[in-house]
């Protein structure tokens, strides 16, 4: 679906997406298996010109630095379309985020404290984009998606690259995340 002229208006571009009421604050706008399922034409149709990228289990395996070739090809396709990119990671291993961002030639925000708004707003400042023009791609509902919805950007949830992750994430965050995802799908929100 192409955005209407109203969405393309200066006012529309400057405004964040409408607030998501109630439990929908946890619901992504899209759910896909991998970042490579997020196509450039879809982003352009949605009026997106900047993408915030979660790092662990979205771009790279947990605490790794190597980016798989298919994901690298996807990132290059975004950059060829002049999409602004910014890595937003809660990881305290700041040099890793910086090194990966350096290789990609993109922005990064470290120790982001997602789902806090501040890290997301810093990304928007670095990329010189508004919330309406920006998407986040991430694998965690209670950090990437909740934070993105709080600032009114387009939120895309991906399946984690692997099961290996923080014990807290695996045993505390994932179970309710699965329950909510089933609920959102049953209610037709996804
Ligand atoms: Mg992650």
Backbone and ligand atoms as CSV (ligand in chain L), in Angstrom:
chain,resi,resn,atom,element,x,y,z
A,1,UNK,N,N,0.844,-1.187,0.000
A,1,UNK,CA,C,0.000,0.000,0.000
A,1,UNK,C,C,0.883,1.243,0.000
A,2,UNK,N,N,0.645,2.109,-0.956
A,2,UNK,CA,C,1.450,3.321,-1.013
A,2,UNK,C,C,0.918,4.349,-0.029
A,3,UNK,N,N,1.812,5.136,0.587
A,3,UNK,CA,C,1.330,6.157,1.509
A,3,UNK,C,C,0.534,7.215,0.764
A,4,UNK,N,N,-0.483,7.731,1.427
A,4,UNK,CA,C,-1.299,8.765,0.801
A,4,UNK,C,C,-0.503,10.062,0.766
A,5,UNK,N,N,-1.015,11.003,-0.018
A,5,UNK,CA,C,-0.368,12.308,-0.078
A,5,UNK,C,C,-0.326,12.955,1.302
A,6,UNK,N,N,-1.397,12.657,2.097
A,6,UNK,CA,C,-1.446,13.241,3.440
A,6,UNK,C,C,-0.249,12.767,4.271
A,7,UNK,N,N,0.089,11.436,4.137
A,7,UNK,CA,C,1.225,10.912,4.886
A,7,UNK,C,C,2.523,11.538,4.429
A,8,UNK,N,N,2.556,11.929,3.168
A,8,UNK,CA,C,3.783,12.509,2.628
A,8,UNK,C,C,3.882,13.995,2.934
A,9,UNK,N,N,2.813,14.562,3.485
A,9,UNK,CA,C,2.858,15.988,3.762
A,9,UNK,C,C,3.873,16.274,4.855
A,10,UNK,N,N,4.281,17.518,4.905
A,10,UNK,CA,C,5.288,17.894,5.900
A,10,UNK,C,C,4.819,17.560,7.302
A,11,UNK,N,N,3.520,17.800,7.562
A,11,UNK,CA,C,2.983,17.534,8.890
A,11,UNK,C,C,3.026,16.030,9.180
A,12,UNK,N,N,2.647,15.231,8.180
A,12,UNK,CA,C,2.632,13.784,8.369
A,12,UNK,C,C,4.013,13.233,8.635
A,13,UNK,N,N,4.982,13.695,7.882
A,13,UNK,CA,C,6.348,13.201,8.045
A,13,UNK,C,C,6.904,13.594,9.411
A,14,UNK,N,N,6.499,14.746,9.914
A,14,UNK,CA,C,7.048,15.225,11.178
A,14,UNK,C,C,6.419,14.541,12.380
A,15,UNK,N,N,5.230,13.962,12.206
A,15,UNK,CA,C,4.518,13.380,13.336
A,15,UNK,C,C,4.915,11.928,13.529
A,16,UNK,N,N,5.007,11.499,14.800
A,16,UNK,CA,C,5.228,10.062,15.018
A,16,UNK,C,C,3.984,9.287,14.637
A,17,UNK,N,N,4.109,7.960,14.522
A,17,UNK,CA,C,2.936,7.128,14.270
A,17,UNK,C,C,1.973,7.276,15.451
A,18,UNK,N,N,0.666,7.045,15.232
A,18,UNK,CA,C,-0.299,7.167,16.330
A,18,UNK,C,C,0.094,6.261,17.495
A,19,UNK,N,N,-0.156,6.740,18.723
A,19,UNK,CA,C,0.177,5.950,19.910
A,19,UNK,C,C,-0.572,4.628,19.877
A,20,UNK,N,N,0.075,3.572,20.295
A,20,UNK,CA,C,-0.536,2.246,20.318
A,20,UNK,C,C,-1.180,2.046,21.695
A,21,UNK,N,N,-2.516,1.892,21.720
A,21,UNK,CA,C,-3.204,1.840,23.020
A,21,UNK,C,C,-3.046,0.491,23.713
A,22,UNK,N,N,-3.095,0.517,25.031
A,22,UNK,CA,C,-3.120,-0.695,25.843
A,22,UNK,C,C,-1.965,-1.644,25.549
A,23,UNK,N,N,-2.328,-2.928,25.417
A,23,UNK,CA,C,-1.321,-3.958,25.190
A,23,UNK,C,C,-0.630,-3.812,23.835
A,24,UNK,N,N,-1.223,-3.064,22.917
A,24,UNK,CA,C,-0.610,-2.905,21.590
A,24,UNK,C,C,0.720,-2.168,21.644
A,25,UNK,N,N,1.023,-1.555,22.785
A,25,UNK,CA,C,2.329,-0.918,22.919
A,25,UNK,C,C,3.441,-1.958,22.789
A,26,UNK,N,N,3.104,-3.233,23.004
A,26,UNK,CA,C,4.080,-4.316,22.865
A,26,UNK,C,C,4.046,-4.961,21.468
A,27,UNK,N,N,3.111,-4.564,20.639
A,27,UNK,CA,C,2.880,-5.249,19.368
A,27,UNK,C,C,3.671,-4.588,18.230
A,28,UNK,N,N,4.499,-5.363,17.540
A,28,UNK,CA,C,5.198,-4.782,16.379
A,28,UNK,C,C,4.209,-4.498,15.242
A,29,UNK,N,N,4.584,-3.576,14.366
A,29,UNK,CA,C,3.758,-3.336,13.190
A,29,UNK,C,C,3.888,-4.487,12.191
A,30,UNK,N,N,5.073,-5.128,12.194
A,30,UNK,CA,C,5.302,-6.297,11.327
A,30,UNK,C,C,6.114,-7.339,12.067
A,31,UNK,N,N,5.926,-8.590,11.698
A,31,UNK,CA,C,6.710,-9.685,12.272
A,31,UNK,C,C,7.227,-10.538,11.111
A,32,UNK,N,N,8.554,-10.658,11.017
A,32,UNK,CA,C,9.156,-11.429,9.926
A,32,UNK,C,C,10.207,-12.370,10.502
A,33,UNK,N,N,10.648,-13.320,9.689
A,33,UNK,CA,C,11.615,-14.312,10.158
A,33,UNK,C,C,13.015,-13.725,10.294
A,34,UNK,N,N,13.360,-12.836,9.376
A,34,UNK,CA,C,14.738,-12.316,9.350
A,34,UNK,C,C,14.721,-10.900,8.785
A,35,UNK,N,N,15.787,-10.172,9.065
A,35,UNK,CA,C,15.895,-8.826,8.502
A,35,UNK,C,C,15.810,-8.848,6.974
A,36,UNK,N,N,16.281,-9.944,6.358
A,36,UNK,CA,C,16.295,-9.958,4.892
A,36,UNK,C,C,14.880,-10.027,4.298
A,37,UNK,N,N,13.883,-10.305,5.155
A,37,UNK,CA,C,12.489,-10.273,4.698
A,37,UNK,C,C,11.923,-8.853,4.684
A,38,UNK,N,N,12.670,-7.915,5.221
A,38,UNK,CA,C,12.256,-6.512,5.213
A,38,UNK,C,C,12.788,-5.895,3.926
A,39,UNK,N,N,11.954,-5.829,2.926
A,39,UNK,CA,C,12.454,-5.409,1.617
A,39,UNK,C,C,12.522,-3.889,1.498
A,40,UNK,N,N,13.466,-3.464,0.689
A,40,UNK,CA,C,13.620,-2.030,0.444
A,40,UNK,C,C,12.332,-1.422,-0.137
A,41,UNK,N,N,11.696,-2.067,-1.145
A,41,UNK,CA,C,10.452,-1.482,-1.676
A,41,UNK,C,C,9.382,-1.290,-0.601
A,42,UNK,N,N,9.279,-2.257,0.337
A,42,UNK,CA,C,8.285,-2.105,1.410
A,42,UNK,C,C,8.608,-0.888,2.276
A,43,UNK,N,N,9.868,-0.738,2.628
A,43,UNK,CA,C,10.248,0.409,3.466
A,43,UNK,C,C,9.942,1.717,2.741
A,44,UNK,N,N,10.270,1.768,1.457
A,44,UNK,CA,C,10.026,2.992,0.688
A,44,UNK,C,C,8.532,3.278,0.610
A,45,UNK,N,N,7.731,2.230,0.398
A,45,UNK,CA,C,6.271,2.409,0.341
A,45,UNK,C,C,5.725,2.938,1.665
A,46,UNK,N,N,6.374,2.550,2.772
A,46,UNK,CA,C,5.931,3.013,4.086
A,46,UNK,C,C,6.475,4.398,4.429
A,47,UNK,N,N,7.215,4.989,3.499
A,47,UNK,CA,C,7.766,6.324,3.741
A,47,UNK,C,C,8.993,6.305,4.646
A,48,UNK,N,N,9.604,5.126,4.775
A,48,UNK,CA,C,10.774,4.979,5.659
A,48,UNK,C,C,12.045,5.330,4.901
A,49,UNK,N,N,12.903,6.148,5.523
A,49,UNK,CA,C,14.201,6.439,4.910
A,49,UNK,C,C,15.363,6.248,5.889
A,50,UNK,N,N,15.032,5.676,7.055
A,50,UNK,CA,C,16.081,5.410,8.041
A,50,UNK,C,C,15.691,4.184,8.853
A,51,UNK,N,N,16.693,3.352,9.171
A,51,UNK,CA,C,16.417,2.124,9.914
A,51,UNK,C,C,17.345,2.025,11.111
A,52,UNK,N,N,16.737,1.865,12.275
A,52,UNK,CA,C,17.490,1.586,13.493
A,52,UNK,C,C,17.639,0.069,13.588
A,53,UNK,N,N,18.855,-0.372,13.862
A,53,UNK,CA,C,19.166,-1.800,13.827
A,53,UNK,C,C,19.577,-2.294,15.202
A,54,UNK,N,N,18.823,-3.245,15.743
A,54,UNK,CA,C,19.308,-3.946,16.924
A,54,UNK,C,C,20.498,-4.798,16.490
A,55,UNK,N,N,21.377,-5.091,17.434
A,55,UNK,CA,C,22.598,-5.814,17.072
A,55,UNK,C,C,22.483,-7.316,17.371
A,56,UNK,N,N,22.460,-7.662,18.664
A,56,UNK,CA,C,22.532,-9.078,19.046
A,56,UNK,C,C,21.286,-9.847,18.648
A,57,UNK,N,N,21.530,-10.918,17.921
A,57,UNK,CA,C,20.483,-11.827,17.445
A,57,UNK,C,C,19.540,-11.204,16.413
A,58,UNK,N,N,19.912,-9.995,15.936
A,58,UNK,CA,C,19.205,-9.397,14.794
A,58,UNK,C,C,20.175,-9.294,13.614
A,59,UNK,N,N,21.279,-8.569,13.810
A,59,UNK,CA,C,22.309,-8.465,12.755
A,59,UNK,C,C,23.387,-9.524,12.901
A,60,UNK,N,N,23.757,-9.797,14.152
A,60,UNK,CA,C,24.819,-10.787,14.423
A,60,UNK,C,C,24.345,-11.737,15.510
A,61,UNK,N,N,24.967,-12.907,15.567
A,61,UNK,CA,C,24.662,-13.825,16.657
A,61,UNK,C,C,25.151,-13.208,17.963
A,62,UNK,N,N,24.543,-13.667,19.058
A,62,UNK,CA,C,24.773,-13.062,20.367
A,62,UNK,C,C,26.262,-12.930,20.679
A,63,UNK,N,N,26.686,-11.688,20.936
A,63,UNK,CA,C,28.062,-11.351,21.313
A,63,UNK,C,C,29.085,-11.667,20.224
A,64,UNK,N,N,28.629,-11.809,18.972
A,64,UNK,CA,C,29.543,-12.035,17.858
A,64,UNK,C,C,29.706,-10.737,17.063
A,65,UNK,N,N,30.634,-10.766,16.124
A,65,UNK,CA,C,30.830,-9.571,15.293
A,65,UNK,C,C,30.628,-9.840,13.812
A,66,UNK,N,N,30.669,-11.121,13.435
A,66,UNK,CA,C,30.557,-11.450,12.022
A,66,UNK,C,C,29.109,-11.322,11.541
A,67,UNK,N,N,28.933,-10.643,10.438
A,67,UNK,CA,C,27.601,-10.509,9.829
A,67,UNK,C,C,27.495,-11.502,8.680
A,68,UNK,N,N,26.465,-12.352,8.729
A,68,UNK,CA,C,26.269,-13.333,7.666
A,68,UNK,C,C,26.137,-12.633,6.313
A,69,UNK,N,N,26.540,-13.336,5.255
A,69,UNK,CA,C,26.603,-12.726,3.933
A,69,UNK,C,C,25.235,-12.219,3.459
A,70,UNK,N,N,24.176,-13.009,3.732
A,70,UNK,CA,C,22.862,-12.565,3.254
A,70,UNK,C,C,22.402,-11.290,3.961
A,71,UNK,N,N,22.767,-11.156,5.224
A,71,UNK,CA,C,22.410,-9.929,5.949
A,71,UNK,C,C,23.266,-8.761,5.468
A,72,UNK,N,N,24.522,-9.041,5.161
A,72,UNK,CA,C,25.382,-7.984,4.626
A,72,UNK,C,C,24.857,-7.477,3.279
A,73,UNK,N,N,24.413,-8.400,2.445
A,73,UNK,CA,C,23.830,-8.013,1.143
A,73,UNK,C,C,22.598,-7.138,1.365
A,74,UNK,N,N,21.777,-7.509,2.375
A,74,UNK,CA,C,20.568,-6.727,2.694
A,74,UNK,C,C,20.951,-5.309,3.147
A,75,UNK,N,N,21.962,-5.227,4.002
A,75,UNK,CA,C,22.404,-3.909,4.484
A,75,UNK,C,C,22.914,-3.049,3.336
A,76,UNK,N,N,23.664,-3.675,2.432
A,76,UNK,CA,C,24.191,-2.925,1.282
A,76,UNK,C,C,23.060,-2.437,0.379
A,77,UNK,N,N,22.006,-3.253,0.265
A,77,UNK,CA,C,20.851,-2.835,-0.548
A,77,UNK,C,C,20.186,-1.609,0.060
A,78,UNK,N,N,20.088,-1.587,1.387
A,78,UNK,CA,C,19.518,-0.411,2.059
A,78,UNK,C,C,20.375,0.820,1.824
A,79,UNK,N,N,21.679,0.639,1.938
A,79,UNK,CA,C,22.579,1.786,1.765
A,79,UNK,C,C,22.589,2.285,0.327
A,80,UNK,N,N,22.422,1.353,-0.626
A,80,UNK,CA,C,22.360,1.774,-2.031
A,80,UNK,C,C,21.140,2.639,-2.299
A,81,UNK,N,N,20.084,2.416,-1.487
A,81,UNK,CA,C,18.872,3.234,-1.619
A,81,UNK,C,C,18.932,4.471,-0.724
A,82,UNK,N,N,20.126,4.774,-0.206
A,82,UNK,CA,C,20.370,5.969,0.624
A,82,UNK,C,C,19.615,5.938,1.940
A,83,UNK,N,N,19.322,4.738,2.431
A,83,UNK,CA,C,18.708,4.618,3.757
A,83,UNK,C,C,19.760,4.935,4.815
A,84,UNK,N,N,19.391,5.757,5.784
A,84,UNK,CA,C,20.262,5.990,6.928
A,84,UNK,C,C,20.158,4.792,7.861
A,85,UNK,N,N,21.283,4.377,8.434
A,85,UNK,CA,C,21.297,3.232,9.344
A,85,UNK,C,C,21.953,3.631,10.664
A,86,UNK,N,N,21.401,3.098,11.756
A,86,UNK,CA,C,21.998,3.358,13.065
A,86,UNK,C,C,21.834,2.119,13.943
A,87,UNK,N,N,22.936,1.573,14.419
A,87,UNK,CA,C,22.885,0.441,15.350
A,87,UNK,C,C,22.522,0.968,16.728
A,88,UNK,N,N,21.560,0.310,17.357
A,88,UNK,CA,C,21.122,0.700,18.708
A,88,UNK,C,C,21.185,-0.552,19.569
A,89,UNK,N,N,22.163,-0.587,20.456
A,89,UNK,CA,C,22.397,-1.813,21.222
A,89,UNK,C,C,22.455,-1.524,22.708
A,90,UNK,N,N,21.844,-2.408,23.489
A,90,UNK,CA,C,21.944,-2.305,24.944
A,90,UNK,C,C,23.265,-2.865,25.455
A,91,UNK,N,N,24.017,-3.479,24.570
A,91,UNK,CA,C,25.265,-4.105,24.983
A,91,UNK,C,C,26.210,-3.075,25.590
A,92,UNK,N,N,26.896,-3.500,26.642
A,92,UNK,CA,C,27.885,-2.601,27.251
A,92,UNK,C,C,29.257,-2.779,26.601
A,93,UNK,N,N,29.334,-3.743,25.678
A,93,UNK,CA,C,30.591,-3.943,24.946
A,93,UNK,C,C,30.636,-2.936,23.800
A,94,UNK,N,N,30.921,-1.685,24.165
A,94,UNK,CA,C,30.751,-0.577,23.233
A,94,UNK,C,C,31.663,-0.681,22.015
A,95,UNK,N,N,32.874,-1.220,22.201
A,95,UNK,CA,C,33.800,-1.267,21.073
A,95,UNK,C,C,33.274,-2.169,19.957
A,96,UNK,N,N,32.516,-3.208,20.346
A,96,UNK,CA,C,31.968,-4.118,19.333
A,96,UNK,C,C,30.962,-3.372,18.452
A,97,UNK,N,N,30.041,-2.634,19.075
A,97,UNK,CA,C,29.080,-1.844,18.295
A,97,UNK,C,C,29.808,-0.860,17.394
A,98,UNK,N,N,30.816,-0.232,17.959
A,98,UNK,CA,C,31.559,0.787,17.206
A,98,UNK,C,C,32.289,0.156,16.019
A,99,UNK,N,N,32.910,-1.007,16.269
A,99,UNK,CA,C,33.635,-1.667,15.178
A,99,UNK,C,C,32.701,-2.084,14.045
A,100,UNK,N,N,31.544,-2.649,14.420
A,100,UNK,CA,C,30.594,-3.090,13.394
A,100,UNK,C,C,30.054,-1.883,12.638
A,101,UNK,N,N,29.718,-0.837,13.357
A,101,UNK,CA,C,29.219,0.383,12.700
A,101,UNK,C,C,30.286,0.963,11.778
A,102,UNK,N,N,31.537,0.885,12.220
A,102,UNK,CA,C,32.634,1.391,11.395
A,102,UNK,C,C,32.747,0.615,10.096
A,103,UNK,N,N,32.606,-0.704,10.186
A,103,UNK,CA,C,32.686,-1.526,8.968
A,103,UNK,C,C,31.548,-1.209,8.019
A,104,UNK,N,N,30.366,-0.945,8.595
A,104,UNK,CA,C,29.187,-0.677,7.761
A,104,UNK,C,C,29.135,0.778,7.297
A,105,UNK,N,N,29.872,1.630,7.981
A,105,UNK,CA,C,29.784,3.059,7.652
A,105,UNK,C,C,28.449,3.633,8.075
A,106,UNK,N,N,28.004,3.250,9.279
A,106,UNK,CA,C,26.717,3.762,9.766
A,106,UNK,C,C,26.879,4.307,11.182
A,107,UNK,N,N,25.829,4.909,11.683
A,107,UNK,CA,C,25.839,5.461,13.039
A,107,UNK,C,C,25.662,4.338,14.064
A,108,UNK,N,N,25.961,4.654,15.313
A,108,UNK,CA,C,25.663,3.695,16.374
A,108,UNK,C,C,25.401,4.450,17.676
A,109,UNK,N,N,24.588,3.840,18.511
A,109,UNK,CA,C,24.350,4.340,19.874
A,109,UNK,C,C,24.571,3.162,20.803
A,110,UNK,N,N,25.476,3.321,21.726
A,110,UNK,CA,C,25.821,2.207,22.616
A,110,UNK,C,C,25.130,2.364,23.974
A,111,UNK,N,N,25.078,1.275,24.705
A,111,UNK,CA,C,24.464,1.268,26.039
A,111,UNK,C,C,23.127,2.014,26.010
A,112,UNK,N,N,22.271,1.557,25.112
A,112,UNK,CA,C,21.065,2.313,24.758
A,112,UNK,C,C,19.978,2.315,25.832
A,113,UNK,N,N,19.993,1.321,26.706
A,113,UNK,CA,C,18.970,1.221,27.756
A,113,UNK,C,C,17.568,1.142,27.176
A,114,UNK,N,N,17.428,0.413,26.059
A,114,UNK,CA,C,16.085,0.139,25.528
A,114,UNK,C,C,15.282,-0.612,26.578
A,115,UNK,N,N,14.020,-0.391,26.812
A,115,UNK,CA,C,13.105,0.375,25.969
A,115,UNK,C,C,13.011,1.866,26.292
A,116,UNK,N,N,14.013,2.407,26.999
A,116,UNK,CA,C,14.001,3.847,27.226
A,116,UNK,C,C,14.008,4.609,25.907
A,117,UNK,N,N,13.427,5.802,25.933
A,117,UNK,CA,C,13.274,6.575,24.692
A,117,UNK,C,C,14.577,7.245,24.252
A,118,UNK,N,N,15.450,7.497,25.203
A,118,UNK,CA,C,16.598,8.363,24.929
A,118,UNK,C,C,17.490,7.830,23.798
A,119,UNK,N,N,17.763,6.532,23.819
A,119,UNK,CA,C,18.619,5.956,22.785
A,119,UNK,C,C,17.996,6.083,21.402
A,120,UNK,N,N,16.685,5.863,21.318
A,120,UNK,CA,C,15.979,5.988,20.037
A,120,UNK,C,C,16.055,7.442,19.545
A,121,UNK,N,N,15.847,8.386,20.474
A,121,UNK,CA,C,15.881,9.793,20.075
A,121,UNK,C,C,17.275,10.209,19.632
A,122,UNK,N,N,18.291,9.616,20.253
A,122,UNK,CA,C,19.664,9.899,19.830
A,122,UNK,C,C,19.892,9.404,18.399
A,123,UNK,N,N,19.327,8.234,18.087
A,123,UNK,CA,C,19.432,7.702,16.705
A,123,UNK,C,C,18.804,8.678,15.709
A,124,UNK,N,N,17.612,9.180,16.046
A,124,UNK,CA,C,16.926,10.111,15.139
A,124,UNK,C,C,17.776,11.365,14.927
A,125,UNK,N,N,18.384,11.836,15.994
A,125,UNK,CA,C,19.252,13.021,15.875
A,125,UNK,C,C,20.443,12.741,14.956
A,126,UNK,N,N,21.074,11.579,15.158
A,126,UNK,CA,C,22.251,11.241,14.349
A,126,UNK,C,C,21.904,11.087,12.878
A,127,UNK,N,N,20.707,10.541,12.592
A,127,UNK,CA,C,20.327,10.272,11.203
A,127,UNK,C,C,19.572,11.441,10.570
A,128,UNK,N,N,19.245,12.457,11.409
A,128,UNK,CA,C,18.479,13.623,10.936
A,128,UNK,C,C,17.144,13.186,10.321
A,129,UNK,N,N,16.468,12.290,11.012
A,129,UNK,CA,C,15.161,11.846,10.531
A,129,UNK,C,C,14.119,12.013,11.625
A,130,UNK,N,N,12.858,12.027,11.208
A,130,UNK,CA,C,11.750,12.079,12.165
A,130,UNK,C,C,11.308,10.655,12.490
A,131,UNK,N,N,10.482,10.553,13.529
A,131,UNK,CA,C,9.972,9.236,13.919
A,131,UNK,C,C,9.192,8.600,12.771
A,132,UNK,N,N,8.388,9.378,12.071
A,132,UNK,CA,C,7.532,8.842,11.013
A,132,UNK,C,C,8.338,8.244,9.849
A,133,UNK,N,N,9.549,8.759,9.670
A,133,UNK,CA,C,10.387,8.288,8.552
A,133,UNK,C,C,11.300,7.139,8.950
A,134,UNK,N,N,11.161,6.662,10.190
A,134,UNK,CA,C,12.156,5.746,10.742
A,134,UNK,C,C,11.517,4.431,11.193
A,135,UNK,N,N,12.257,3.343,10.993
A,135,UNK,CA,C,11.820,2.024,11.461
A,135,UNK,C,C,12.881,1.451,12.386
A,136,UNK,N,N,12.461,0.521,13.248
A,136,UNK,CA,C,13.441,-0.287,13.973
A,136,UNK,C,C,13.215,-1.744,13.616
A,137,UNK,N,N,14.332,-2.461,13.483
A,137,UNK,CA,C,14.276,-3.900,13.287
A,137,UNK,C,C,14.983,-4.538,14.484
A,138,UNK,N,N,14.260,-5.387,15.221
A,138,UNK,CA,C,14.863,-6.006,16.392
A,138,UNK,C,C,14.176,-7.300,16.765
A,139,UNK,N,N,14.840,-8.075,17.641
A,139,UNK,CA,C,14.324,-9.408,17.962
A,139,UNK,C,C,13.630,-9.491,19.320
A,140,UNK,N,N,13.583,-8.368,20.059
A,140,UNK,CA,C,12.995,-8.462,21.395
A,140,UNK,C,C,11.826,-7.489,21.580
A,141,UNK,N,N,10.704,-8.045,22.037
A,141,UNK,CA,C,9.497,-7.255,22.239
A,141,UNK,C,C,9.651,-6.204,23.337
A,142,UNK,N,N,10.288,-6.581,24.447
A,142,UNK,CA,C,10.291,-5.699,25.615
A,142,UNK,C,C,11.434,-4.678,25.608
A,143,UNK,N,N,12.224,-4.689,24.547
A,143,UNK,CA,C,13.255,-3.661,24.400
A,143,UNK,C,C,13.059,-2.940,23.054
A,144,UNK,N,N,13.310,-3.654,21.952
A,144,UNK,CA,C,13.262,-3.037,20.614
A,144,UNK,C,C,11.855,-2.543,20.246
A,145,UNK,N,N,10.883,-3.427,20.403
A,145,UNK,CA,C,9.530,-3.097,19.937
A,145,UNK,C,C,8.831,-2.119,20.890
A,146,UNK,N,N,8.907,-2.395,22.175
A,146,UNK,CA,C,8.293,-1.480,23.145
A,146,UNK,C,C,8.895,-0.081,23.025
A,147,UNK,N,N,10.212,-0.006,22.966
A,147,UNK,CA,C,10.864,1.291,22.859
A,147,UNK,C,C,10.493,2.012,21.579
A,148,UNK,N,N,10.481,1.253,20.466
A,148,UNK,CA,C,10.129,1.860,19.179
A,148,UNK,C,C,8.697,2.380,19.172
A,149,UNK,N,N,7.787,1.601,19.730
A,149,UNK,CA,C,6.393,2.049,19.784
A,149,UNK,C,C,6.235,3.263,20.691
A,150,UNK,N,N,7.046,3.331,21.738
A,150,UNK,CA,C,6.944,4.477,22.655
A,150,UNK,C,C,7.326,5.791,21.971
A,151,UNK,N,N,8.270,5.720,21.022
A,151,UNK,CA,C,8.661,6.955,20.323
A,151,UNK,C,C,7.909,7.131,19.000
A,152,UNK,N,N,7.046,6.167,18.653
A,152,UNK,CA,C,6.188,6.336,17.472
A,152,UNK,C,C,6.872,6.050,16.160
A,153,UNK,N,N,7.851,5.103,16.170
A,153,UNK,CA,C,8.449,4.702,14.898
A,153,UNK,C,C,7.847,3.369,14.453
A,154,UNK,N,N,8.109,2.990,13.216
A,154,UNK,CA,C,7.596,1.753,12.636
A,154,UNK,C,C,8.417,0.589,13.186
A,155,UNK,N,N,7.744,-0.379,13.800
A,155,UNK,CA,C,8.472,-1.439,14.507
A,155,UNK,C,C,8.336,-2.785,13.792
A,156,UNK,N,N,9.479,-3.419,13.576
A,156,UNK,CA,C,9.525,-4.710,12.876
A,156,UNK,C,C,10.267,-5.712,13.760
A,157,UNK,N,N,9.583,-6.783,14.113
A,157,UNK,CA,C,10.187,-7.806,14.976
A,157,UNK,C,C,10.640,-8.985,14.137
A,158,UNK,N,N,11.873,-9.421,14.392
A,158,UNK,CA,C,12.418,-10.568,13.663
A,158,UNK,C,C,12.630,-11.729,14.630
A,159,UNK,N,N,12.651,-12.942,14.087
A,159,UNK,CA,C,12.995,-14.120,14.880
A,159,UNK,C,C,14.478,-14.053,15.237
A,160,UNK,N,N,14.847,-14.303,16.508
A,160,UNK,CA,C,16.269,-14.241,16.861
A,160,UNK,C,C,17.113,-15.169,15.996
A,161,UNK,N,N,18.341,-14.752,15.697
A,161,UNK,CA,C,19.221,-15.543,14.842
A,161,UNK,C,C,19.547,-16.894,15.465
A,162,UNK,N,N,19.608,-16.948,16.793
A,162,UNK,CA,C,19.882,-18.219,17.468
A,162,UNK,C,C,19.252,-18.184,18.855
A,163,UNK,N,N,19.196,-19.347,19.508
A,163,UNK,CA,C,18.595,-19.418,20.847
A,163,UNK,C,C,19.569,-18.974,21.928
A,164,UNK,N,N,20.853,-18.931,21.611
A,164,UNK,CA,C,21.851,-18.553,22.611
A,164,UNK,C,C,21.735,-17.059,22.912
A,165,UNK,N,N,21.441,-16.714,24.154
A,165,UNK,CA,C,21.281,-15.319,24.549
A,165,UNK,C,C,21.368,-15.226,26.061
A,166,UNK,N,N,21.218,-14.024,26.593
A,166,UNK,CA,C,21.233,-13.842,28.047
A,166,UNK,C,C,20.224,-14.781,28.693
A,167,UNK,N,N,20.604,-15.350,29.836
A,167,UNK,CA,C,19.671,-16.227,30.546
A,167,UNK,C,C,18.396,-15.468,30.911
A,168,UNK,N,N,18.541,-14.203,31.282
A,168,UNK,CA,C,17.360,-13.394,31.637
A,168,UNK,C,C,16.412,-13.300,30.449
A,169,UNK,N,N,16.983,-13.039,29.272
A,169,UNK,CA,C,16.149,-12.927,28.073
A,169,UNK,C,C,15.440,-14.245,27.797
A,170,UNK,N,N,16.209,-15.331,27.882
A,170,UNK,CA,C,15.670,-16.638,27.510
A,170,UNK,C,C,14.577,-17.113,28.469
A,171,UNK,N,N,14.802,-16.895,29.765
A,171,UNK,CA,C,13.882,-17.487,30.737
A,171,UNK,C,C,12.850,-16.508,31.287
A,172,UNK,N,N,13.113,-15.220,31.192
A,172,UNK,CA,C,12.180,-14.225,31.749
A,172,UNK,C,C,11.408,-13.494,30.640
A,173,UNK,N,N,12.110,-13.062,29.590
A,173,UNK,CA,C,11.450,-12.244,28.559
A,173,UNK,C,C,10.722,-13.074,27.501
A,174,UNK,N,N,11.338,-14.181,27.076
A,174,UNK,CA,C,10.778,-14.923,25.927
A,174,UNK,C,C,9.407,-15.554,26.210
A,175,UNK,N,N,9.191,-16.164,27.391
A,175,UNK,CA,C,7.865,-16.797,27.606
A,175,UNK,C,C,6.689,-15.824,27.464
A,176,UNK,N,N,6.685,-14.663,28.170
A,176,UNK,CA,C,5.548,-13.754,27.968
A,176,UNK,C,C,5.502,-13.162,26.556
A,177,UNK,N,N,6.670,-13.011,25.941
A,177,UNK,CA,C,6.733,-12.523,24.559
A,177,UNK,C,C,5.962,-13.474,23.629
A,178,UNK,N,N,6.174,-14.777,23.821
A,178,UNK,CA,C,5.470,-15.759,22.976
A,178,UNK,C,C,3.969,-15.710,23.214
A,179,UNK,N,N,3.560,-15.557,24.467
A,179,UNK,CA,C,2.133,-15.483,24.794
A,179,UNK,C,C,1.505,-14.267,24.104
A,180,UNK,N,N,2.179,-13.125,24.204
A,180,UNK,CA,C,1.638,-11.903,23.596
A,180,UNK,C,C,1.612,-12.003,22.073
A,181,UNK,N,N,2.640,-12.587,21.483
A,181,UNK,CA,C,2.653,-12.720,20.017
A,181,UNK,C,C,1.497,-13.594,19.541
A,182,UNK,N,N,1.230,-14.689,20.268
A,182,UNK,CA,C,0.084,-15.539,19.902
A,182,UNK,C,C,-1.220,-14.749,20.024
A,183,UNK,N,N,-1.329,-13.945,21.087
A,183,UNK,CA,C,-2.524,-13.126,21.304
A,183,UNK,C,C,-2.700,-12.111,20.163
A,184,UNK,N,N,-1.627,-11.426,19.806
A,184,UNK,CA,C,-1.723,-10.415,18.748
A,184,UNK,C,C,-2.112,-11.055,17.409
A,185,UNK,N,N,-1.559,-12.246,17.137
A,185,UNK,CA,C,-1.888,-12.919,15.879
A,185,UNK,C,C,-3.346,-13.395,15.888
A,186,UNK,N,N,-3.774,-13.906,17.030
A,186,UNK,CA,C,-5.176,-14.388,17.130
A,186,UNK,C,C,-6.154,-13.232,16.953
A,187,UNK,N,N,-5.797,-12.071,17.426
A,187,UNK,CA,C,-6.685,-10.898,17.332
A,187,UNK,C,C,-6.546,-10.160,16.012
A,188,UNK,N,N,-5.647,-10.655,15.152
A,188,UNK,CA,C,-5.509,-10.048,13.824
A,188,UNK,C,C,-4.665,-8.796,13.766
A,189,UNK,N,N,-3.863,-8.591,14.814
A,189,UNK,CA,C,-2.996,-7.406,14.806
A,189,UNK,C,C,-1.719,-7.638,13.998
A,190,UNK,N,N,-1.439,-8.916,13.694
A,190,UNK,CA,C,-0.235,-9.238,12.921
A,190,UNK,C,C,-0.593,-10.137,11.759
L,1,MG,MG,MG,18.633,-8.349,20.157
